[in-house]
C-alpha cells in the first residue's frame, strides 16, 4: 500500500512540475515577445521624435519665407504637441499619422516657394528629414514584423490560454492611413510644349 501511495505521489509531483514548467515557460515567452515589441516601438518613437524636432526647425526656416501659410504651421504645431503627449504605441501611431498629414501639406507650401531651395539651412534640414523618414520607414517595418510575431504567439492555441490568463492581448500595428493608400492624382495639363 505504501509503495502505491509513493508512486501516486511521485506521478502527481512530476505532473505538477511539468505543468508548472509549461506555465512558466509560456509566461516567459510572452514576456520576451512583448518586450521585443516594446523595444521596436521605442525605435519607432525615437525616429518620430527626431522627425518632430527636425520639422520644428524646418518650419522656422520656412516661416521666414512663407508667413501667409499660417494654417499649415498650426497643423504642424498641433501634430508636434500630439506627438509630445503620446504615451502608448496607439497614441504614438495616431500622432505619427497626424504629422504625416501635416508634413505633406508643408511640402506643398515648400513647392510654392522656389527661393527656399537656395537656402542652405533649408537644404540641410530637408536632407536630414529625408534620412529620418527613411529610418522611420525601416523602424515601422521592423516594429510591424515584431507585432506580427507577438500577435501570432498570443493568438495561437494553447498560448492564447496563457496570454488571456496573464493579461496579454494583441499589439497594434503601425498602419498607413486610408488617405495615403489612394492613388495620387497627377495632372500635366498645366505644362507647356517648349518644342514650338
N, C-alpha and C positions, 0 to 999 in steps of 0.2 A: 504494500500500500504506500509506504513512504517513497519507494522508487518511482511509482506512477505519479505521485504528487510532485516530486522533484522534476520529472520530465515535463509535466504540465507547466510548472512554474518557469522552467528553462525556455520552453516554447513561447510562453507569454512574454517573457523578458526579451527574447530575440525579436518577437513581433513588435513590441513597444520600441525597441531600439531601432528597428527597421523603419517603422512609421515615423518615429521622431527624426531619424536621419533624413527621410524623404521630405518631411515638412521643413526642416532646417535648410536642406539643400535647395529646395524650391524657393524658399523665402530669400536666401542669399542670391539666387539667380535673379529674382525680381529686383532686389535692391541694386545689384550690379548693373542690370539693364537700365533701370530708372536713373541711376547716377550717370550712365553714359548719355542718356537723352538730355539730362540737365547740363552736362558738360558741353554737349554740342550746342544746346541753346545758348549757353554763356558765350560761345564763339560767335554765334549769330548776333547776339546782343552787343558784343564788343564792336562788331562791324557796323551795326545800326547806330551805335553811339558815335563812332568815328565819322560816319556819314553825316550824322546830325551836326557835329561840330564843324565839319567842312562846309556844309550847306549854310551854316550861320555866317561863316567868313565869306562865302560866295555871295550871299545876299547883300552883305555890307558893301562888297565890291560893286555889285550890280546897282545897288541903290543910288550911288552917285551918278549913274548914267540914266537910270530909268525911274525917276521919282514918281511919275504918274501911275506906276503899276502897283499901287498900294494893296489892292485886293490879293494879289499873288503873294506879296510879302506877309500879309496877315495869315493866309492859309499855311505858309511855311512856319510862321511863329506858332500857330496852333498845333501843327503836326510835331514840332520840336517839343512843345510843352507836353503833348500826349506821350511822346517817347520818354521824356524825363519822368513821367508819372507811372509808367508801365512797371508792374511788379511781377507779373506772371507771363509765361510764354504767350498765352492767348492775347493778353493786353499788348505785349510787345509786337505780336504779329499784326494786330489791328493798327497800332501806331506806325508800324513799318509800311503798311498799305496806305495810310494817310500821307506819309512822307513821299511814297512813290507817286501819288497823285499830284501833290504839291510840287514835287521836283519836275514832273513832266510839264506842268504849267510854267515853271520858271524857265525851262529850256525854250519854251515858245517865246517868252519875253526876251531871252538872250538872242534868239534868231532875229528879232525885230531891231536889235541894236548892234549893227556890224562893227561899230567902233570898239565894242568890248573885246573883240577878237584880237585887237592890237595891244590890249592891256596885259602887261607881263604877270601881274598878280592874279588876274583872272585866268590866264592860260595855265599858270601853275596850279591854281585851285581846281580847275577843270581836269587837269591831268591826274591830280591826287584823287579827285572824286571818281574818275573813271576806274582807277586802280581799286578804290574801295568798293565800287559797285561790282567789280569782277570778284573780289574776295568775298563780298557778301553773297553773291550768287553761288559760289563754291560752298560757303558755310551753310547756306539754306539747303543745298542738295545733301550735304553730309548730315545735317540735322534731320531732314526728312527720311533719309536712309535709316538713321538710328531710331526714329519714331516708328518706322515700319517694323523693324526688328522687335522693338519693345511691344508694339501693338499685337503682332503675331504671337509673341510669347504670352501676353496677357489673355488673348482670346482662345488659344488652343486648349483643348482638354488634355490632361487634367489640371494644367497650370491655371486655367480660368477659375477653378475652385479655390486654389490657393490665393490667387490675385484678389478675388472677392473677399476671401477670409481676412486678408491683410490690408484691404482698402486700396488696392491698386486698380486704376482704370486706364483706358486708352489715352495716349497723349495726343496733342493737337498738331496736325500737320501745318506747315507754313505754305499755304496755297496761294496761287495767283488769283487776284480778284477777277470776277467775270468780265468787267470792262476792259481789262488788259488782254483778254483772250480773243476779243473781237478783231476781225480783220481790219487793218488800218485802211483808211480811205486816202488814196493818192490821186491828185488832180494835177495834170501837167498842162491844163488849159491856159494857164497864165504865161506859159513860156512863149517866147517869140522865135520865129525862124530867122536865124542870123546868117543863113547862107544866101539870102537875097540881096 
